[in-house]
């Protein structure tokens, strides 16, 4: 069975902003009411791409070669899987329409990353439930911390916005004399996002003693919003062009609660009730980081956002 409508923002995550099965959304300044099931999805979003030998080598140069040595074999196996399935699918196109092998290959090309993303979400579901109860005790356990950080980094990297930004950053560059266009980066992005997520999670895990999970609470009647870039770097440069030197993930958990994974000496008791001004600042950061969609439990909260 092929899963054609694929979410690039987790449906279960967005449901926290629903009231009676509905949430408020905004696209290009136009607000509308919908459900978490009907937004932030695209037909065949996770479909694997048929890669050229040059694009496969580009993955190695852009990502695998700069990965920690002990992770490179795992990344090579992922690259082999993501590149071989589309080749098999292309080879089987000579079979009659409806042939079981051809249908199975088509389903594998469409479903493989979708199933992988579902597995990552399932790994993060218990942690998200605990976080919404303001319980971060799981972060003290190495296995749980590893799962959560991988989940968090994937929510940061799986989006349309990050794909666009990485493509723009690489477009004018050359790797060992080979020019990489935005179109080529888009082709290899399904592989890159997993490699980058693993590497980022490992980096955070290695330095986890420096980091604390801080819970940020919103005041009454002034909720947190989220968007199609639900995780962002709170220390990122505002111009969107200068690469940040530090990573401080900010992740809204619901209308009344957000998470900050920080190494800074702030909110030392692990909790803070923010002012309306502070919440507006974080909401504006979400608006600036979004690709096209914002979500809220309140239509008024969306009206306060400024993406400029």
Backbone bond lengths (Angstrom), bond angles and torsions (degrees), N, CA, C in turn:
res aa  C-N    CA-C-N  psi(-1)  N-CA   C-N-CA  omega(-1)  CA-C   N-CA-C  phi
1 X - - - 1.462 - - 1.527 109.64 -
2 X 1.332 117.01 128.03 1.457 121.47 -179.22 1.527 110.03 -90.52
3 X 1.346 115.71 130.94 1.460 121.46 177.70 1.528 106.81 -94.82
4 X 1.311 117.71 101.23 1.461 120.87 -170.13 1.537 112.43 -87.59
5 X 1.325 118.29 -41.78 1.466 120.75 179.79 1.532 108.99 -88.77
6 X 1.322 115.81 107.56 1.465 121.62 -170.43 1.531 110.20 -117.51
7 X 1.334 115.17 126.90 1.461 121.07 -178.21 1.531 110.98 -80.23
8 X 1.336 116.85 134.72 1.454 120.64 171.65 1.528 111.73 -102.23
9 X 1.334 116.88 -2.79 1.466 122.59 163.14 1.521 105.68 -126.99
10 X 1.312 116.41 132.05 1.462 122.56 -171.87 1.528 110.52 -60.18
11 X 1.324 115.30 124.70 1.470 121.25 -179.61 1.525 111.74 -59.68
12 X 1.323 117.00 -43.89 1.470 120.58 -179.48 1.524 110.93 -61.34
13 X 1.322 116.47 -38.13 1.460 120.60 177.94 1.529 110.49 -62.32
14 X 1.322 117.54 -47.38 1.462 121.57 -176.95 1.523 112.73 -66.73
15 X 1.328 117.38 -24.40 1.464 119.62 -177.12 1.524 112.80 -62.52
16 X 1.348 118.35 -17.87 1.463 120.75 177.85 1.527 111.58 -64.85
17 X 1.332 117.56 -20.85 1.472 121.47 -179.94 1.530 111.72 -94.50
18 X 1.323 117.84 2.66 1.458 120.79 -179.22 1.526 111.80 -83.71
19 X 1.307 115.36 144.60 1.453 123.59 167.39 1.518 107.09 -123.42
20 X 1.338 116.16 119.50 1.465 120.82 -176.33 1.529 111.12 53.99
21 X 1.339 115.22 40.74 1.457 120.24 175.64 1.512 115.45 79.16
22 X 1.346 117.51 8.42 1.457 121.01 -178.27 1.527 110.56 -129.84
23 X 1.327 116.40 144.83 1.464 122.01 172.44 1.517 109.15 -130.27
24 X 1.324 115.92 165.46 1.454 121.21 177.61 1.526 108.36 -97.22
25 X 1.310 115.58 138.51 1.459 121.18 -179.68 1.516 109.70 -131.94
26 X 1.309 115.32 158.63 1.459 121.36 178.97 1.516 109.13 -137.74
27 X 1.330 115.35 134.51 1.463 122.24 175.03 1.527 107.90 -137.79
28 X 1.321 115.67 120.85 1.464 121.70 179.68 1.526 111.45 53.65
29 X 1.327 116.55 40.00 1.450 121.63 177.19 1.510 115.31 82.34
30 X 1.328 117.63 -4.14 1.463 121.00 179.04 1.516 109.35 -100.05
31 X 1.322 117.01 124.06 1.463 120.98 -179.72 1.524 109.96 -96.41
32 X 1.317 114.60 148.42 1.456 120.86 178.22 1.517 108.54 -154.29
33 X 1.316 116.00 164.99 1.460 122.89 -179.83 1.518 109.04 -108.10
34 X 1.329 115.70 135.61 1.459 120.22 -178.07 1.524 108.40 -154.30
35 X 1.306 116.97 -167.93 1.464 122.02 177.06 1.513 109.12 -119.96
36 X 1.329 115.99 159.83 1.466 120.45 178.62 1.524 111.42 -61.22
37 X 1.314 117.10 -27.51 1.466 120.74 -178.88 1.524 112.55 -71.15
38 X 1.336 116.84 -21.03 1.460 119.93 -170.18 1.519 114.82 -107.87
39 X 1.330 117.88 6.04 1.464 119.74 -177.47 1.524 111.01 -127.17
40 X 1.348 115.34 168.20 1.470 123.13 177.22 1.531 110.74 52.21
41 X 1.319 115.04 47.00 1.460 120.31 176.83 1.523 108.65 -141.91
42 X 1.315 114.99 159.46 1.458 120.95 -178.26 1.523 108.40 -151.89
43 X 1.310 115.83 144.02 1.458 120.22 179.16 1.532 109.54 -62.33
44 X 1.320 115.73 125.19 1.471 123.33 175.67 1.527 112.64 57.01
45 X 1.333 117.45 35.91 1.465 120.79 -178.09 1.528 111.23 -58.51
46 X 1.332 117.59 -35.79 1.461 121.51 -176.68 1.531 112.97 -98.94
47 X 1.301 117.61 14.78 1.465 120.12 178.35 1.524 109.90 -58.89
48 X 1.338 117.04 132.11 1.460 121.68 178.89 1.527 110.28 -72.28
49 X 1.324 116.26 144.66 1.459 122.21 -175.58 1.532 110.87 -99.88
50 X 1.316 115.05 148.77 1.466 120.90 174.38 1.526 107.72 -79.84
51 X 1.323 116.81 114.16 1.451 121.99 -173.32 1.527 111.48 -99.59
52 X 1.319 115.17 142.51 1.456 120.75 174.13 1.533 108.77 -81.76
53 X 1.332 117.69 161.85 1.475 119.50 175.38 1.531 112.19 -55.41
54 X 1.336 116.78 -37.07 1.457 119.73 179.04 1.528 111.15 -65.30
55 X 1.326 117.13 -40.10 1.464 120.59 179.17 1.529 111.45 -67.98
56 X 1.313 117.47 -36.28 1.457 120.85 175.94 1.529 110.09 -63.80
57 X 1.325 116.00 -41.82 1.464 119.47 177.65 1.530 110.42 -66.90
58 X 1.317 116.63 -32.35 1.458 121.02 178.36 1.527 110.86 -63.67
59 X 1.337 116.98 -38.96 1.469 120.58 175.85 1.524 109.97 -59.07
60 X 1.305 115.99 -43.57 1.468 119.54 -178.86 1.537 110.49 -64.52
61 X 1.319 116.64 -41.56 1.461 119.39 -176.55 1.530 111.94 -74.27
62 X 1.335 116.42 -39.63 1.458 120.45 -176.97 1.519 113.30 -75.99
63 X 1.333 116.69 -32.45 1.462 119.14 -168.26 1.525 114.77 -129.64
64 X 1.320 117.44 -52.50 1.465 119.05 -171.98 1.524 111.18 -69.11
65 X 1.317 117.29 -40.82 1.470 120.11 -176.51 1.520 112.50 -64.70
66 X 1.328 117.95 -25.61 1.465 121.11 -178.88 1.524 112.36 -99.20
67 X 1.321 117.20 4.32 1.461 121.57 178.94 1.524 110.33 -79.85
68 X 1.330 117.44 157.46 1.466 119.32 172.68 1.527 109.86 -54.71
69 X 1.322 118.61 137.05 1.470 120.86 -174.21 1.519 114.51 -52.19
70 X 1.327 118.13 -39.03 1.466 119.49 -175.83 1.533 112.59 -73.64
71 X 1.342 118.26 -8.17 1.463 121.63 177.67 1.530 112.44 -98.58
72 X 1.325 117.53 -10.35 1.462 119.63 -171.15 1.522 113.05 -67.63
73 X 1.324 118.18 -37.84 1.470 119.83 178.20 1.523 110.92 -62.21
74 X 1.321 117.22 -41.38 1.461 120.86 178.11 1.529 110.60 -62.73
75 X 1.325 116.57 -41.79 1.458 120.04 178.59 1.526 111.20 -65.88
76 X 1.327 117.22 -37.92 1.471 120.17 177.82 1.533 110.21 -63.85
77 X 1.320 118.01 -38.36 1.469 120.42 178.64 1.529 110.65 -65.21
78 X 1.336 116.74 -40.56 1.463 119.96 176.93 1.528 110.53 -63.06
79 X 1.324 116.95 -44.06 1.458 121.14 178.45 1.522 110.55 -60.70
80 X 1.325 116.90 -42.03 1.461 120.23 179.73 1.531 111.01 -62.05
81 X 1.331 116.77 -43.13 1.468 120.66 179.51 1.516 111.22 -65.72
82 X 1.337 116.88 -48.77 1.453 121.09 -175.81 1.527 112.35 -68.25
83 X 1.312 118.44 -25.34 1.471 120.55 -179.78 1.528 112.30 -93.52
84 X 1.335 118.13 -30.15 1.462 119.74 -176.24 1.527 112.50 -77.22
85 X 1.324 118.05 -35.25 1.470 119.70 -178.77 1.528 112.15 -62.45
86 X 1.341 120.36 -45.97 1.470 118.24 175.90 1.529 113.41 -63.40
87 X 1.351 116.80 -33.64 1.474 118.62 176.92 1.523 110.36 -64.44
88 X 1.331 116.50 -43.04 1.465 120.14 177.74 1.526 110.60 -62.57
89 X 1.308 115.64 -42.89 1.464 119.77 179.15 1.533 110.79 -60.38
90 X 1.329 116.90 -44.17 1.458 120.43 179.34 1.529 111.31 -63.52
91 X 1.327 116.28 -38.77 1.468 121.25 179.74 1.524 111.17 -64.57
92 X 1.325 117.02 -35.07 1.464 120.81 -175.83 1.523 113.53 -84.64
93 X 1.328 117.26 0.26 1.463 119.08 178.64 1.528 112.40 -65.37
94 X 1.325 117.11 -17.02 1.465 119.98 177.92 1.528 112.22 -74.95
95 X 1.325 116.99 -14.44 1.468 120.65 177.52 1.524 110.53 -73.94
96 X 1.322 118.09 158.16 1.467 120.76 179.99 1.535 111.60 -61.71
97 X 1.310 116.02 148.77 1.458 121.65 175.50 1.525 109.25 -56.46
98 X 1.335 116.94 131.59 1.458 121.07 179.78 1.511 114.41 89.17
99 X 1.348 117.73 -3.10 1.467 120.09 176.61 1.532 108.69 -61.66
100 X 1.345 118.55 135.44 1.472 120.61 -175.43 1.520 114.07 -55.47
101 X 1.333 118.45 -39.69 1.466 120.74 -179.28 1.517 111.01 -67.16
102 X 1.335 115.88 -41.25 1.470 119.90 178.70 1.536 110.67 -65.69
103 X 1.326 116.68 -41.44 1.462 120.69 179.54 1.523 111.11 -66.13
104 X 1.341 116.37 -39.35 1.462 120.27 179.80 1.523 110.88 -65.82
105 X 1.334 116.51 -39.89 1.463 119.93 178.84 1.521 111.12 -66.34
106 X 1.322 116.77 -39.70 1.470 121.05 177.40 1.528 110.81 -61.87
107 X 1.339 115.92 -43.94 1.466 119.64 179.02 1.526 111.12 -64.33
108 X 1.323 117.31 -37.95 1.466 120.67 -179.51 1.521 111.11 -65.85
109 X 1.330 117.36 -40.47 1.455 121.13 179.46 1.530 110.95 -64.51
110 X 1.325 116.58 -37.70 1.465 120.92 -177.97 1.518 111.80 -80.41
111 X 1.336 117.97 -37.52 1.465 121.47 -167.76 1.520 115.32 -96.40
112 X 1.335 118.89 -20.20 1.466 119.72 -168.78 1.520 112.63 -58.33
113 X 1.317 117.92 -52.14 1.467 117.59 -179.47 1.520 111.34 -72.65
114 X 1.332 117.56 -32.78 1.471 120.05 175.24 1.523 110.13 -56.18
115 X 1.345 117.37 -44.84 1.465 120.81 178.59 1.526 110.78 -66.04
116 X 1.316 117.32 -37.52 1.463 120.41 178.47 1.528 110.32 -64.81
117 X 1.327 117.34 -43.37 1.463 120.45 177.51 1.534 111.07 -63.28
118 X 1.323 116.67 -38.74 1.464 120.23 177.13 1.518 111.33 -62.45
119 X 1.327 116.75 -40.54 1.462 121.08 177.88 1.525 110.88 -62.76
120 X 1.331 116.84 -41.36 1.466 120.72 178.26 1.526 110.34 -64.18
121 X 1.327 117.02 -41.67 1.462 121.17 178.05 1.523 111.26 -63.16
122 X 1.319 116.16 -42.29 1.464 119.26 178.45 1.523 110.68 -62.51
123 X 1.339 116.54 -35.88 1.455 120.20 177.34 1.516 112.78 -67.66
124 X 1.345 117.03 -27.35 1.451 120.44 179.96 1.512 114.89 -95.12
125 X 1.341 117.62 -8.89 1.470 120.81 -173.04 1.525 112.36 -62.29
126 X 1.321 117.92 -45.63 1.467 120.25 -179.77 1.526 110.96 -65.02
127 X 1.331 116.63 -38.03 1.462 119.70 179.72 1.527 110.71 -67.99
128 X 1.328 116.79 -39.07 1.454 120.03 177.52 1.524 110.46 -64.44
129 X 1.322 117.15 -39.80 1.465 120.75 177.08 1.528 110.47 -61.21
130 X 1.341 116.66 -45.41 1.462 119.78 179.39 1.530 111.49 -64.14
131 X 1.322 116.26 -42.07 1.461 119.89 -178.79 1.525 111.02 -62.46
132 X 1.315 116.76 -37.67 1.467 119.53 178.79 1.522 111.86 -68.82
133 X 1.331 116.39 -15.19 1.467 121.96 171.87 1.528 111.47 -95.40
134 X 1.335 115.83 7.38 1.462 123.60 -177.60 1.526 111.27 60.38
135 X 1.319 115.44 40.73 1.460 122.98 177.88 1.523 108.15 -119.08
136 X 1.324 116.93 109.44 1.463 121.82 179.69 1.520 111.47 -112.72
137 X 1.318 117.50 21.26 1.462 120.18 -176.52 1.528 112.22 -63.21
138 X 1.335 117.52 -26.50 1.463 120.33 179.47 1.525 111.84 -60.27
139 X 1.333 117.81 -24.01 1.459 121.50 -176.79 1.524 111.69 -67.23
140 X 1.319 117.33 -14.57 1.459 121.33 178.40 1.518 112.39 -81.24
141 X 1.328 116.78 -13.86 1.459 122.10 178.94 1.529 109.16 -95.30
142 X 1.331 117.74 130.87 1.466 120.98 -173.90 1.527 112.22 -60.85
143 X 1.343 117.27 -46.34 1.464 119.59 -178.23 1.521 111.06 -64.71
144 X 1.321 116.94 -44.17 1.463 120.50 -179.44 1.523 111.07 -66.36
145 X 1.327 116.53 -40.14 1.460 120.00 178.18 1.523 110.67 -63.40
146 X 1.339 117.66 -40.11 1.458 121.59 178.15 1.520 110.99 -61.26
147 X 1.335 116.77 -48.57 1.464 121.02 179.69 1.527 111.05 -59.87
148 X 1.328 116.27 -44.72 1.453 119.69 -177.15 1.525 111.63 -66.03
149 X 1.311 117.82 -43.41 1.457 120.36 -178.24 1.527 111.57 -66.10
150 X 1.324 117.09 -37.28 1.461 120.21 175.64 1.526 109.95 -64.07
151 X 1.328 116.09 -45.22 1.467 121.24 176.91 1.530 110.43 -57.63
152 X 1.334 116.77 -48.42 1.463 121.36 -176.95 1.530 110.90 -62.21
153 X 1.322 116.44 -44.95 1.463 119.85 -179.11 1.522 111.47 -66.22
154 X 1.327 117.56 -34.51 1.458 119.22 177.92 1.518 111.04 -69.52
155 X 1.335 118.17 -36.97 1.465 119.42 177.08 1.523 110.51 -64.44
156 X 1.312 116.85 -28.74 1.466 122.00 176.47 1.528 111.35 -73.00
157 X 1.330 117.47 -39.19 1.460 121.49 -168.99 1.526 114.87 -97.59
158 X 1.324 118.37 -12.54 1.460 119.78 -172.10 1.526 113.29 -81.02
159 X 1.317 118.87 -4.04 1.459 122.33 -166.58 1.524 113.60 -87.35
160 X 1.323 114.65 163.76 1.463 121.15 175.24 1.527 111.43 -62.85
161 X 1.337 116.07 -38.44 1.459 120.32 -176.40 1.527 111.56 -61.85
162 X 1.327 116.96 -46.41 1.462 119.83 -179.47 1.523 110.56 -65.95
163 X 1.324 117.19 -39.30 1.466 119.73 177.26 1.524 110.52 -58.75
164 X 1.327 117.12 -43.72 1.462 121.26 -179.65 1.523 110.60 -64.92
165 X 1.338 117.01 -43.79 1.458 120.52 -176.92 1.530 111.93 -67.35
166 X 1.335 116.56 -40.03 1.465 119.28 178.59 1.527 110.11 -65.90
167 X 1.339 116.47 -41.65 1.461 119.86 177.93 1.515 112.11 -60.07
168 X 1.338 116.30 -41.05 1.463 120.41 179.39 1.522 111.15 -67.58
169 X 1.327 116.68 -37.74 1.464 120.09 -178.09 1.523 111.79 -68.90
170 X 1.333 116.16 -33.27 1.462 120.12 -175.64 1.522 112.01 -88.77
171 X 1.323 116.82 -20.10 1.470 121.07 -170.17 1.530 113.34 -51.42
172 X 1.314 116.26 -45.53 1.464 119.51 -174.29 1.531 113.46 -93.17
173 X 1.314 116.27 1.57 1.463 118.89 -175.86 1.523 110.78 -93.92
174 X 1.324 115.19 168.04 1.459 121.48 174.73 1.518 108.71 -131.07
175 X 1.306 116.13 137.36 1.448 122.31 177.85 1.522 107.65 -111.98
176 X 1.322 115.97 111.58 1.462 121.36 -175.99 1.521 111.09 53.30
177 X 1.339 115.49 39.82 1.448 120.07 177.45 1.507 115.01 82.90
178 X 1.337 118.05 -0.86 1.463 121.62 -179.48 1.517 109.10 -100.84
179 X 1.332 117.28 120.91 1.456 121.32 179.03 1.530 109.68 -75.02
180 X 1.332 115.65 138.93 1.462 121.01 179.07 1.526 108.29 -118.27
181 X 1.325 116.64 116.33 1.456 120.63 179.66 1.518 110.09 -83.90
182 X 1.335 116.30 164.27 1.464 120.74 176.33 1.523 110.42 -61.13
183 X 1.348 116.84 -35.55 1.459 120.49 179.23 1.523 111.28 -64.54
184 X 1.335 116.70 -39.37 1.461 119.70 178.38 1.521 111.21 -67.60
185 X 1.334 116.44 -39.55 1.464 119.18 177.07 1.522 110.25 -62.87
186 X 1.330 117.14 -38.72 1.466 119.90 177.38 1.519 110.64 -62.04
187 X 1.319 117.14 -37.56 1.459 120.47 179.21 1.533 111.79 -64.05
188 X 1.318 116.77 -40.63 1.464 120.15 -174.91 1.528 112.48 -94.27
189 X 1.329 117.50 -2.45 1.456 119.94 -175.07 1.539 113.40 -59.91
190 X 1.344 121.20 -37.03 1.464 119.35 177.41 1.527 113.09 -54.22
191 X 1.328 117.35 -35.23 1.463 119.85 176.52 1.526 110.48 -78.80
192 X 1.326 116.05 -44.43 1.467 119.96 -175.64 1.520 112.26 -59.79
193 X 1.345 117.57 -41.16 1.464 118.11 -174.39 1.520 111.75 -63.25
194 X 1.327 117.27 -34.02 1.466 119.30 178.62 1.522 111.14 -73.46
195 X 1.324 116.66 -41.16 1.466 119.51 178.04 1.524 110.39 -62.77
196 X 1.322 116.42 -46.72 1.466 120.31 -179.70 1.525 111.42 -64.63
197 X 1.344 117.55 -37.31 1.468 120.63 179.57 1.525 110.82 -64.87
198 X 1.325 116.60 -43.89 1.473 120.45 178.11 1.532 110.11 -62.73
199 X 1.327 116.52 -45.59 1.465 119.70 -178.77 1.527 111.88 -64.07
200 X 1.338 116.84 -42.78 1.465 120.20 179.68 1.524 110.75 -66.06
201 X 1.334 116.65 -40.76 1.465 119.85 178.85 1.524 110.85 -63.94
202 X 1.335 116.25 -40.96 1.460 119.25 177.81 1.525 111.05 -62.18
203 X 1.336 116.86 -42.84 1.464 120.54 -179.86 1.526 110.99 -61.47
204 X 1.340 116.66 -44.25 1.466 120.32 177.97 1.528 110.77 -65.46
205 X 1.331 116.42 -40.12 1.461 119.72 -179.32 1.525 110.77 -64.90
206 X 1.326 116.60 -41.78 1.466 120.51 -179.54 1.526 111.32 -61.69
207 X 1.340 116.04 -31.10 1.466 120.87 -178.82 1.530 111.89 -105.53
208 X 1.344 117.13 18.54 1.461 119.28 -171.00 1.524 113.42 -61.22
209 X 1.334 118.39 -24.15 1.465 120.48 178.24 1.521 111.66 -63.53
210 X 1.329 116.41 -21.79 1.463 120.68 -179.93 1.530 112.43 -84.47
211 X 1.332 115.91 -18.54 1.461 120.02 -171.00 1.524 112.05 -101.64
212 X 1.330 114.31 148.97 1.455 121.88 172.94 1.530 108.63 -130.29
213 X 1.316 115.47 145.24 1.461 120.27 170.51 1.523 107.99 -86.42
214 X 1.321 115.70 122.50 1.459 121.81 179.23 1.524 108.50 -114.03
215 X 1.322 116.56 132.50 1.453 121.66 177.69 1.524 109.43 -96.02
216 X 1.321 115.27 127.35 1.458 122.06 179.19 1.526 108.35 -109.65
217 X 1.316 116.84 123.24 1.458 121.94 -179.58 1.522 110.06 -103.80
218 X 1.326 115.81 140.52 1.462 121.22 177.82 1.526 109.94 -90.78
219 X 1.317 116.71 147.94 1.471 119.02 175.11 1.524 110.38 -70.11
220 X 1.323 115.62 162.20 1.468 119.92 179.97 1.524 110.34 -58.40
221 X 1.329 114.70 139.33 1.470 122.53 173.62 1.532 113.38 67.38
222 X 1.333 117.58 18.45 1.467 120.52 175.16 1.530 107.70 -143.08
223 X 1.339 117.02 77.28 1.472 120.97 -168.79 1.523 114.00 -80.47
224 X 1.334 113.44 159.86 1.459 120.18 167.26 1.529 109.17 -70.65
225 X 1.307 116.11 144.50 1.459 121.36 170.21 1.526 107.82 -105.62
226 X 1.316 116.14 172.07 1.464 121.41 170.47 1.519 108.17 -137.96
227 X 1.318 116.82 -178.55 1.456 119.57 -177.15 1.510 111.69 -155.42
228 X 1.321 115.10 -170.28 1.469 118.82 179.26 1.528 111.67 -80.35
229 X 1.346 116.97 5.80 1.464 123.92 164.75 1.528 105.50 -125.55
230 X 1.357 117.07 76.69 1.468 119.77 -169.35 1.520 114.59 -71.78
231 X 1.326 117.76 -25.48 1.464 121.58 175.00 1.521 107.78 -109.36
232 X 1.317 116.58 132.53 1.461 119.96 177.67 1.517 109.80 -138.38
233 X 1.303 115.20 165.32 1.460 121.89 176.98 1.518 108.48 -90.43
234 X 1.321 117.00 109.03 1.467 120.92 -177.85 1.519 112.06 -66.16
235 X 1.322 118.10 -13.91 1.464 121.76 178.70 1.525 112.17 -104.10
236 X 1.333 117.00 9.88 1.456 120.21 179.79 1.510 111.55 -67.90
237 X 1.333 115.63 153.85 1.457 120.65 179.69 1.523 109.65 -70.88
238 X 1.322 115.80 139.36 1.448 120.59 -176.15 1.526 113.11 -69.01
239 X 1.337 117.70 -23.59 1.458 118.58 -179.55 1.524 112.83 -76.30
240 X 1.334 116.17 -11.43 1.450 120.34 178.59 1.512 114.82 72.89
241 X 1.324 117.29 3.22 1.458 120.89 -176.72 1.521 112.56 -112.86
242 X 1.339 116.80 -34.71 1.454 120.60 -177.80 1.523 110.07 -80.90
243 X 1.331 118.81 120.73 1.458 119.95 -179.39 1.527 111.42 -62.23
244 X 1.326 117.96 132.25 1.457 119.53 178.70 1.524 111.13 -70.97
245 X 1.313 115.62 150.31 1.466 120.35 178.69 1.520 111.35 -96.84
246 X 1.341 117.36 -10.65 1.449 121.79 178.97 1.520 109.29 -134.42
247 X 1.322 115.57 157.49 1.468 121.46 -178.21 1.517 108.62 -124.74
248 X 1.335 116.33 119.23 1.464 122.12 178.06 1.530 106.86 -130.19
249 X 1.329 118.15 92.01 1.459 120.40 -176.49 1.526 112.47 -64.20
250 X 1.327 114.81 131.94 1.458 123.43 171.75 1.515 107.19 -115.39
251 X 1.334 117.72 132.11 1.463 122.20 -172.08 1.519 109.47 -144.18
252 X 1.334 119.08 103.66 1.466 119.86 174.39 1.525 110.25 -62.19
253 X 1.314 116.56 133.23 1.464 121.64 -178.69 1.518 112.21 -100.83
254 X 1.314 116.63 -19.32 1.450 122.96 -179.06 1.509 108.53 175.59
255 X 1.323 118.61 179.66 1.467 120.50 -177.99 1.526 113.82 -58.71
256 X 1.324 117.84 -30.58 1.458 119.80 -176.08 1.511 115.59 -105.08
257 X 1.332 117.86 -2.53 1.463 119.67 -170.94 1.524 111.05 -146.73
258 X 1.327 115.69 140.39 1.469 122.07 175.43 1.519 109.02 -138.28
259 X 1.330 114.75 163.38 1.457 121.84 -178.17 1.517 109.21 -118.88
260 X 1.320 115.16 141.41 1.456 122.65 171.80 1.515 107.50 -128.66
261 X 1.329 117.14 122.86 1.462 121.89 175.22 1.519 106.47 -99.34
262 X 1.326 116.38 105.15 1.457 119.82 -167.55 1.516 112.76 -129.89
263 X 1.325 114.63 148.91 1.458 121.91 172.09 1.522 110.78 -104.85
264 X 1.337 116.28 -0.93 1.462 120.05 -179.45 1.530 110.95 -79.64
265 X 1.307 114.84 157.06 1.464 121.08 179.88 1.527 109.07 -87.44
266 X 1.333 114.83 67.45 1.459 121.24 178.47 1.522 109.02 -130.57
267 X 1.317 116.47 153.39 1.468 121.31 178.50 1.534 109.85 47.71
268 X 1.320 115.42 56.96 1.463 120.97 -169.25 1.523 113.34 -64.17
269 X 1.333 118.37 -19.00 1.464 118.72 177.43 1.522 112.23 -87.60
270 X 1.359 116.59 2.23 1.459 120.55 175.55 1.510 114.96 84.42
271 X 1.338 116.91 2.96 1.464 120.11 -179.56 1.521 109.13 -144.94
272 X 1.317 115.08 150.20 1.459 119.56 176.83 1.520 109.06 -155.21
273 X 1.319 116.55 136.91 1.460 122.25 171.01 1.522 106.68 -96.64
274 X 1.314 116.04 115.49 1.453 120.81 -173.90 1.520 112.06 -84.06
275 X 1.311 115.14 157.81 1.457 121.05 172.38 1.526 108.99 -80.91
276 X 1.322 116.40 167.69 1.456 119.64 175.91 1.527 110.82 -59.61
277 X 1.325 116.34 -37.02 1.458 120.53 179.01 1.522 111.41 -63.51
278 X 1.333 116.81 -41.58 1.466 120.30 178.97 1.528 110.84 -64.82
279 X 1.332 116.59 -44.16 1.466 120.32 179.40 1.529 109.75 -63.15
280 X 1.324 116.80 -42.23 1.468 120.19 178.31 1.521 110.61 -59.74
281 X 1.325 117.55 -37.74 1.458 121.01 178.69 1.524 111.22 -63.49
282 X 1.331 116.40 -46.84 1.472 119.23 177.97 1.529 110.95 -65.27
283 X 1.340 117.46 -40.00 1.462 119.87 178.93 1.526 111.36 -63.22
284 X 1.316 116.74 -38.34 1.462 119.69 177.65 1.525 111.48 -67.13
285 X 1.338 116.75 -33.85 1.462 120.16 174.99 1.528 110.62 -63.13
286 X 1.328 116.28 -42.04 1.466 120.56 176.57 1.528 109.82 -62.19
287 X 1.329 116.93 -42.16 1.462 120.44 179.95 1.523 111.34 -63.15
288 X 1.338 117.43 -41.84 1.464 120.76 179.34 1.521 112.06 -67.09
289 X 1.325 115.99 -33.67 1.471 120.13 -176.43 1.521 112.91 -82.07
290 X 1.331 117.74 -15.78 1.463 120.43 -173.95 1.523 111.08 -69.66
291 X 1.308 115.13 156.48 1.465 121.02 175.38 1.522 110.45 -86.19
292 X 1.348 115.98 -51.07 1.460 119.43 179.48 1.529 113.47 -153.56
293 X 1.332 118.32 -13.72 1.461 120.23 -171.35 1.522 111.90 -125.86
294 X 1.339 115.30 137.48 1.461 123.42 170.48 1.518 108.04 -122.69
295 X 1.352 115.83 151.18 1.453 121.10 -177.51 1.523 109.94 -134.01
296 X 1.343 115.46 145.56 1.456 119.98 179.82 1.524 109.78 -156.61
297 X 1.316 114.58 159.93 1.457 120.77 171.06 1.519 110.82 -82.96
298 X 1.338 116.30 -8.93 1.459 121.97 -173.95 1.517 110.10 -135.08
299 X 1.315 116.79 126.39 1.460 120.06 177.13 1.524 111.12 -64.23
300 X 1.345 116.46 -32.95 1.462 120.52 -179.61 1.527 110.91 -64.71
301 X 1.336 117.50 -37.35 1.465 120.27 -179.68 1.522 111.20 -62.46
302 X 1.329 117.61 -36.03 1.458 120.39 178.46 1.521 111.05 -67.46
303 X 1.338 116.26 -33.48 1.465 119.88 -178.56 1.526 111.81 -67.37
304 X 1.339 117.26 -24.72 1.469 121.22 -178.95 1.524 112.53 -80.42
305 X 1.343 117.40 -13.43 1.471 119.92 -172.57 1.511 111.34 -76.45
306 X 1.323 114.78 145.63 1.464 121.71 174.81 1.536 107.60 -131.02
307 X 1.312 115.24 122.25 1.471 120.15 -179.43 1.513 111.93 -94.46
308 X 1.351 119.15 -2.53 1.453 120.30 -178.17 1.517 111.48 -80.90
